[in-house]
Amino acid sequence: MRSRIHVLIASLAFALLLCAIPAHAQGSWTTSHAKGVYDSAAAACDAELKAISKPGGPSYTLSRIVSVPAPTSGIATAVCGFTVHLAGGYSQPYPMPVYNWCSGAFSQSGYCAPHRPSRIVTVTVTGTVASGRDVAGIFGRRGANLAGKNFTVVYTFDDAKGAQQLPDCGQSPVCYSQIASLGAESPLDTSSPGTAVLQIDGRASPTIGNATDGSAGAELRKTIFGCCNYPMTYQMGLEVHDGRGYARVGVRDTTSGPPATTNPDWRSAFSDARLFRMVSSANGPGSDGFSIGNDRAVQATGTFIAETICVSEQPNGCAPAGQR
């Protein structure tokens, strides 16, 4: 999923340059390629420059740093103005955003406010299992074929854990927000912000993502396509995993009819029962689906076709909307 949800970063970077205005953000800055956390956007841009400069490859220079504030919510973002120098004397701009991340919730200025209470967001996805096998009998009969059975996966995210990206996109045609685990090496909060419980035929799996051995991780990214005849109006990707399993789903709305959501904030409530039917492949780790196991073997595995989604701050989630 990670490769799918990062494919739009170049488009976002150019959009951020168009709406950039001065800002003075404080906090801990992170980059896409450099390891570590930095105390200023300038330090993060320098680290990013070193990370993308490879021996024998094209050369890069840093011409300027443009700050983009988040005036109402979220995290201030800066854009490193790189220039890539190619063979034959050609050069082209290469904008790359860096993010002022912090552990916990955020104040209205976009700066860290780590003592604010958590916001608990529940994302409920329902649909049909495209293919799968219940090896250990978690959801019913041992060895049962799960293809064609209904599923519900309930994700719960705590925005006081992990880190968020909530950029102010202005009039950008593409905008996204994200919450994700930071990793064991981070000096910020290393805990996983999300858990998941899968139900098939009314029987629930053990909770995924609450392991305390360092294997737990989670990520949610919501992308809004505001114009330009994109093949979808929004897209969401969710994944929760730990050492004994994962649950991964990607959903998107088509451009026909009014969009179910136009708010890029991943926490904003909405529901949609008219999803583009993304038929999952049974091959490869990129498939939308699940795997549940123990220390010795896989106990149940399968792939998903998502049909409804609902995002809510209600403790028990919410019922998906009817047809729009």
N, C-alpha and C positions, 0 to 999 in steps of 0.2 A: 504493500500500500504506500510505503514511504515514497517510492519513485513516482507514483501517480499523483500524490498530493503536492509534490514539489515542482511539477512541470511548468507551473505558471509564474515562477519567480522572476524570470526575465521580463515578462510583460508588466508585472507589478512594479519592477524597478523603474522602467521607463515612465510609467504613470506617476510614480512618486516624484520623479524629477520635475514633471510638469506642474505639480501643485505645491512645490516646496516653498516654505517660508522660514525665516530664522527661528531658532528655538535654543534653549539652554537646558537640556535634559541632564539629569543626574542619575547615577545608579550603576549597574553592572551590565556592560555591553557584551553581546555575543555576536558571532559571525557564522556564515554558512560553512566555511572551510577551515578556519583557524581553530586550534584547540585552545580552550581556556575561556576566561571571563576577564574583561578589561574595564578600567575605571573611567574611560572616556571614549567618545566616538572616534576621535583621532587615533587613539591607541588601537582600537578595534580595526580601523581601516588599514593601519600600518601592518597589523598582524595578518589581515586578509590578503594584503598585497604580497607578503612573504609566502603565504600559503598557496596562492595561485601561480606564483612565478616558479616555473620548473626549468631545470637545465635542459637546453636544447629546444625548448618550446618558445612560443611568442613572448615578447617582453611587454611589461606593463609599467605604466607610470600613474601616479595619483595626482590629479590636477586640483581637485577641490573636494570639500565635504559639505553637503547641503543637509540641514536639519529639517525634519518634518514633524511638527508637534501633533499630539492627539488632544485637541482642546476640550473634548467632552468626556472621553473615557479612553482607557487603553494605555499604550506605551508609546512614547516618542520614538521615532524612527529616523535614522540618518541614512543618506545615500553617499557611498564612496564614488567619486567621479574618476574611475579608471579609464585609461586609454590603452587599448591593446595594439601593439605594433607588429604587423605581419610581414612576411617575406615580400620583397619587391617594393618596399617603401610605403605600403599601405598601412593605414591606421584607422581605428574606429572607436567610438565611445563604448564603455563597458560599465554601466552603472550597477552597483551592487549594494543592496540595503544591509545595514547592521541594526541590531535591535537592542533597546534598553529594557532588558528583561528583569523581572524581580520575582521572588517567591511570594506568593500570596495575592491578595486582591490589589486593586489600584485606585488611587485617588482620582478626582476629576481632572487634575492637571496631567495625568499620565505618569506621575511619579509613584514610587513604591509606598504602599500603605499597609504594611504587613500585619497590623493588628486588627484589621477589619474582619468581621465574622465571615466564615465561608459562605459561598453560594453553592448549593447542591443542585446540580442540573441532571435530570433524568432524560435519556434518549431511548425510546422504545421503537424497535424495528420489527415488523412482522413480515411473513412471506412463506415461501415453500422451499423445502429442501430439494435441491436439484439432484444431488446424488449423495450417498453416504451409507455408513454401516455402523450399527450399534454393537460393537464387539463384546463389551462387558455387560450389556443390559442396563445402561444408565437410564434410558428413557422407556424401557419396556422389556420386550423379549430379547434375551441374549442372542446376538448375531443377526438381529432383524435388519432388513433393508429399509433405510430411512427415506429413500427417494419418494417424493410426492407428499410427504407429511408436512403439516403446518408447523412453523417455528415462531417463537418470540424471543428476541434477545433484548435484555434490559441493561443498558449502560448507565452507570452512575458516576458523575464527575464532580470532584471537589476543587473549586477554583483557588483554594488556599494551598494547594499542592502543585508540584511541577512548576511550569512556567507558561505564560501566555504571550501570544502576539495579537495585539488588537490595534492595528495601524489605522490612522485616520486617512481614508482614501480619497476624500474630497469627491471630485467628479470623475474619478478613474473608472474606466469601463469594466475593470475586473478588480474585485476586492476580496480579501479573505481574512479570517481570524483563526486562531489555533490555540489549543492547550496540549501540552505534551510533557512526558517525563524528561528530566534533565540528565540522568545518568549518574552512576556511582562516583564519577570523578569530579562532579560539579561541587563548588563550595556553597552553592545555594541548596534549596530543598531537593533532595534526591528521591523522595517518596513518589510513588505512582499516583497520579491524580484520578485514575479511573478503575472501576471494576465492572465485571459483566456476569450476568447469569443467563444461561440459555435454557429455554423450555421447548420441548418437542412432545406433542401429544399430551400436554398438561403436566409433564414431569420435568423437574428442574435439575440442571447440572449443579455441581459444586461451584462456588463463586470463583471466577477467574480474575487474577490480578491482585489478590490480597496476600500473596506470598511475602514473607519477610526475609527471604534468603538473598535478596538483591536481584532476583530474576523478573520481578514485576515491572511492567511498563505499560503506558497507554498513550494514545494520540487521537485527537479529533481535529479535523480541519473542515471549515465551512467556507465555500467560495461562492460569491455572487457574480453573475455575468449580467451587467446592467444594460448592455446595448449590443450593437454590432452583429446581430444575427448569429450569435453563438448557437450551437445545437442544444444548449440547455440554459435554464435561467438560474439554477443553483446546483451545487454539488456538495455532498458531504461524505467524508471518509472517516471511519471509526475503527480503532483497533485496541484491544486490551489483551495482554498476554502475561504469562509467568512460566515458570519452569515446567508446569504440567499441562499447559494448553493455551489456546488463543481463540478469540472470536473477532472476526474481521468482516466489515460490511462497507460497501460503497453504494451510495444512492444518488440519483439525480432526477430533476424534473425536466420535462421537455418544454419547448418554447410555445407549444399550443396552449391557449387559454391564459388566464392571469396566473402569475407565479404565486406559489404558496408562501414564499418569503422573499423579501427584498432587503432584509437587515443582515449585514455581514457578521454581526456579533454572534459567535457560536452559542451564546447563552440565551439568545432571544427565542421565545416560545413560538412554535408553529406546529401544524400537523398537515400531512399530505397523504392522500390515498391514491394518487395517480403518479406513480413513479415510472421512469423509463426502466423497462425490464432488462437489467444487466444480467444476462445469463452467464453464470460462473463456469469457468473451466475446471474440470477435475484434475487438471495437470498443472504442476508448478506451484511454488509458494505464494504467488501473487493472487491466487484464487480467493474470492470472497467466500468465507466459510468458517469452519471451526475444527478444532482438534482438542480432545480431552484425553489425558493419559495419567499414568503414574510413573514411578521410577523405573518400571520394567517394560511397559508396552503402551501403545495407543489403545484407549478404551472405547472411543467413539470419534468418528470423523465424518465430515461432509462438506458440501458446498451449498451456497444460498442463492435464491432469487428473491430479492427484497421487493415488497409490494406496498408497504405503508411505513411512515415514519412519524414520530411525535416527539417534540422537544418541550419539556416542562420543568418548572421548579416545584411541582407538587411531589410530595414524598413517594407516592405510588405511581408516578408517571401520569399519563392521560390516555384517553381512548383516541385512536387515530380518527381524523376527519373523514366524512363521507366524500363521495365523488364531487369534485368542484365543477 
